Amino acid sequence: MPLRVLGTEMMNQVTGKNSRNDTAARWGVYGTDLGHMFWHRDQLYMVFGDTFGRGGFGGSNWRSNVMARIADPDPRHGFPFESMVTGPDGAAKELIRSRKIDGDEKTVIPTQGISLGGRIYLHYMSVRHWGLTGGNWTVGHSGLAYSDDDGQTWAAPAGATWREPCGFEQVAFVMADGFLYSFGIPEGRFGGVRLRRVAREHILTPDAYEYWDGTKWGADAKSAAMVVPAPAGELSVAWSEPHRRWLMMYLDETRRAVVLRTAPALTGPWSDAQAVVTADQYPGLYAPYIVPGTEIDGDLYYTMSQWGPYNVFLMHTSLEPAAPAVVSDDGPVAPVGAPVTPVSSAN
């Protein structure tokens, strides 16, 4: 049975002048987007893309990326911010520097973060040029940056980069069974989803990654098969224990909707996509990021960006709750094709 969506509501605005956090007055964040999350040292962090001061998008004090720490990680409480990583002026500061030169490196956008062994890693894409039409842009390279001081300073080693197009210019991380899995899409929002993995201790070594070719894992990146067909925009993946399913959310630009797919295993098969929320309801919607560490049964919480206000919002979707587990004399019965064991906190 497919996981059925019952309805969606916007809970509150997370960033900007009119948000509950008033990030404009507190940290000079009038406009920003993305808002993907990860756990680090038992606290929840949220990372953003291009960020602007007064005037919002295209306004003053352009920073390619910033990061906040959430005071209360329970999404039912609206995500109050405790702090942001700031510079000497008290404003949220840029984490990974960008040249800000169109045609060379226009900006550097973090696409997902994770904490491993007390170190924060951010996967990023170096955007060469934003396209003239929505959902199109070109990436010069992608790579990994890391911080050993809770996000205050960052290193982006040259060896931890993918210089050629690889289909993983934007990623969603999943930590399971000792491997870091990356669901990847190419530049823009019109490619398909592929899957790779690496032992956690080799995260900064591109040659150590393995790619799923549809039947097995191998070292050839060009053999990576699409596990979900195009088009897919910014994406996130999380495990639902009650439903015994992986959930994937992303923007389908052609449907003008955030969609949901499910699968019993990371490699699939992934279900048909069903619309969760549409651009008719929230114009300019994109970048759905599932709140990590929450139990997903009848409630699915995630952040979502809107282009018009150019800010991040907290969303809630009601799902049909999971049916009670079948119980035998030996205890609960796992479904056929049980997935690899997810890790909710990778610290």
Secondary structure, 3 states (H helix, E strand, C coil): CCCCEEEEEEEEECCCCCCCCCHHHHHCCCECCEEEEEEECCEEEEEECCEECCCCCCCCCCECCEEEEECCCCHHHCCCEEEECECCCCCECCCCCCCCECCCECEEEEEEEEEECCEEEEEEEEEEEECCCCCCEEEEEEEEEEECCCCCCCECCHHHEECCCCCCCEEEEEEECCEEEEEEECCCCCEEEEEEEEEHHHCCCHHHCEEECCCCEECCHHHCCEEEEEEECCEEEEEECCCCEEEEEEEECCCCEEEEEEECCCCCCCCCCEEEEECCCCCCEEEEEECCCCCCCCEEEEEEEECCCCEEEEEEEEECCCCCCCEECCEECCCCCCCCCECCCCC
